[in-house]
Amino acid sequence: MGGVPTGSATLLDGKTTRDEIFTDLTARVAALRARGIAVGLGTVLVGADPGSATYVRLKHSDCAKVGIASIRRDLPAETTQVELHAVIDELNADPACTGYLVQLPLPKQLDESAALERIDPVKDADGLHPRNLGRLVIGEDAPLPCTPRGVIHLLRRYHIPLDGAHVVIVGRGITVGRPLGLMLTRRSENATVTLCHTGTRDLADEVRRADIVVAAAGAPGLITADMIKPGAAVVDVGAARGPDGRVGDVAADVADVAGYLSPNPGGVGPLTRAFLLTNVVEWAEKQAAR
Ligand SMILES: Nc1nc2c(c(=O)[nH]1)N[C@@H](CN(C=O)c1ccc(C(=O)N[C@@H](CCC(=O)O)C(=O)O)cc1)CN2
């Protein structure tokens, strides 16, 4: 589970793909700066979850690489909803912060939906504000959630056909499964999607029909080799944390059956970060064009 697969599948290399995106973003940020337009990404991290702390740290080091200013708000685990909303209001009002995110998950005492709704939708770097998710549902322009953007970009980068493909997504969360299903069924992607979850009966039968499997359940080892159609593309977005770090949903022997497989780490994770920066740069470019 997780790590670099050793079977015959072609690896979907997220790090190289991320570097390509960063090269492009660096030039676009410089072009904006030359026109006097600054781009600034903010993060709000509540508590000390080790996974979340790592992701936030990496997001800020990415900003430095492409020339985006970054603003950090790290709050204690016992932060109240009122205190969290005050920080969100502050970032909404800060002109140096052109886009930001609240790192999920939040500690149990906090209401995630209320926090996401409090973000100014034009500063929603993650595409998770209900107005922006609603715009995705009705096919209007909006910032798109970063991990689904990363999954689609990685599949396209390796020329894996989406048009007419049967994609089985395992996981119904708001950061991956639900928005990915909406994005893959747009006319531009034209895939057919089955959205599975922990309550799906005969999960193995559903997965076996897929040309492309996206595993985003956070259940280590859930997807095994016997569930994979030979030659299928398998994208592992699972993000459980084991004693040795991040652990994906896909068992190691899937690499012997799949045609393509994303490593985890080193697959979609780096692209989640790349598309976060892409969202803020795209927004700045749209503003500049108005
Ligand atoms: N506000 C949000 N919260 C969360 C999101 C999100 O899109 N917005 N998604 C996930 C976590 N996530 C983004 O924050 C994320 C996941 C993975 C990575 C990443 O770079 N992973 C690396 C390994 C990093 C490491 O552990 O050293 C990889 O897979 O190679 C970045 C961001 C939940 N929360």
The ligand as an ORCA input file, in Angstrom:
! r2SCAN-3c Opt
* xyz 0 1
  N      -8.631     22.920      2.493
  C      -8.278     21.707      2.040
  N      -8.028     20.719      2.896
  C      -7.678     19.504      2.415
  C      -7.545     19.283      1.023
  C      -7.842     20.346      0.149
  O      -7.781     20.215     -1.104
  N      -8.191     21.546      0.685
  N      -7.085     18.062      0.559
  C      -6.489     17.116      1.478
  C      -5.040     17.338      1.808
  N      -4.226     18.088      0.865
  C      -4.473     19.404      0.679
  O      -4.498     20.179      1.567
  C      -2.975     17.573      0.385
  C      -2.746     16.223      0.286
  C      -1.495     15.742     -0.124
  C      -0.486     16.604     -0.435
  C       0.877     16.155     -0.827
  O       1.667     16.932     -1.279
  N       1.202     14.896     -0.630
  C       2.522     14.373     -0.946
  C       3.164     13.828      0.313
  C       3.419     14.867      1.331
  C       4.043     14.256      2.563
  O       3.333     13.598      3.348
  O       5.254     14.451      2.724
  C       2.389     13.247     -1.954
  O       1.295     12.664     -2.049
  O       3.375     12.956     -2.622
  C      -0.727     17.957     -0.365
  C      -1.956     18.433      0.039
  C      -7.231     17.163      2.805
  N      -7.409     18.498      3.274
*
